[in-house]
Amino acid sequence: MNKKIKYTDEPMQTGRIVKDFLPRPEDLVFRKQRVLTLRLDEPTLDELKEVANRKGLGMSTLVRMWVKERLAENVSSQTP
């Protein structure tokens, strides 16, 4: 760093004002997750692993997605 910084009294250019894009702190809700142990037979596990691999997901992620989808269907079917 051989260059010397030259300071001036010129007005600085102001940058662009960017609209807030982050959520408010109160909107950041961390969900607590709990562990559920599930026993499945070997053929079911093999099929689950195959489906998860085809979709590029882990088995737990796929099962979690399916459970959430089914719960959402159940809630929407009970709404009058």
C-alpha positions as CSV (number, residue, x, y, z in Angstrom):
1,M,0.0,0.0,0.0
2,N,2.1,2.8,-1.3
3,K,-0.7,5.0,-2.4
4,K,-1.6,7.8,0.0
5,I,-5.2,8.7,0.6
6,K,-6.1,12.2,-0.5
7,Y,-8.8,13.7,1.7
8,T,-11.0,16.5,0.4
9,D,-13.9,18.6,1.8
10,E,-16.1,17.7,-1.2
11,P,-19.6,16.6,-0.5
12,M,-20.0,12.8,-0.5
13,Q,-22.3,11.1,-2.9
14,T,-25.2,9.5,-1.2
15,G,-26.0,5.9,-1.9
16,R,-29.4,4.5,-2.8
17,I,-31.8,3.9,-0.1
18,V,-32.8,0.3,0.0
19,K,-36.2,-0.7,1.3
20,D,-36.0,-3.1,4.3
21,F,-36.1,-6.6,3.0
22,L,-35.6,-8.5,6.3
23,P,-38.5,-9.6,8.4
24,R,-39.2,-7.8,11.6
25,P,-37.7,-9.5,14.7
26,E,-41.1,-10.4,16.0
27,D,-41.8,-12.2,12.7
28,L,-38.8,-14.4,13.2
29,V,-40.3,-17.4,15.0
30,F,-38.1,-20.3,15.7
31,R,-40.1,-23.5,15.9
32,K,-39.0,-26.1,18.4
33,Q,-38.6,-29.5,16.9
34,R,-39.0,-32.7,18.8
35,V,-37.9,-36.2,17.8
36,L,-40.4,-38.9,16.8
37,T,-39.3,-42.5,16.6
38,L,-41.1,-44.5,14.0
39,R,-40.8,-48.2,13.4
40,L,-41.3,-49.4,9.8
41,D,-40.7,-52.8,8.2
42,E,-37.8,-53.4,5.9
43,P,-39.8,-53.3,2.6
44,T,-41.5,-50.1,3.5
45,L,-38.1,-48.5,4.4
46,D,-36.6,-49.7,1.1
47,E,-39.5,-48.2,-0.8
48,L,-39.3,-44.9,1.2
49,K,-35.5,-44.7,0.6
50,E,-36.1,-45.2,-3.2
51,V,-38.8,-42.5,-3.4
52,A,-36.6,-40.1,-1.4
53,N,-33.6,-40.7,-3.6
54,R,-35.7,-40.1,-6.7
55,K,-36.8,-36.8,-5.3
56,G,-33.3,-35.9,-4.1
57,L,-34.4,-35.7,-0.5
58,G,-33.5,-37.5,2.7
59,M,-36.0,-40.0,4.1
60,S,-36.8,-37.9,7.2
61,T,-37.4,-34.8,5.1
62,L,-39.8,-36.7,2.8
63,V,-41.7,-38.2,5.7
64,R,-41.9,-34.7,7.3
65,M,-43.3,-33.2,4.1
66,W,-45.9,-36.0,3.7
67,V,-47.1,-35.6,7.3
68,K,-47.4,-31.8,6.9
69,E,-49.3,-32.2,3.5
70,R,-51.7,-34.7,5.1
71,L,-52.3,-32.5,8.1
72,A,-53.0,-29.5,5.8
73,E,-55.5,-31.7,3.8
74,N,-57.2,-32.8,7.0
75,V,-57.6,-29.2,8.3
76,S,-58.9,-27.9,4.9
77,S,-61.4,-30.8,4.6
78,Q,-62.8,-30.0,8.1
79,T,-63.3,-26.3,7.3
80,P,-67.0,-25.7,6.5
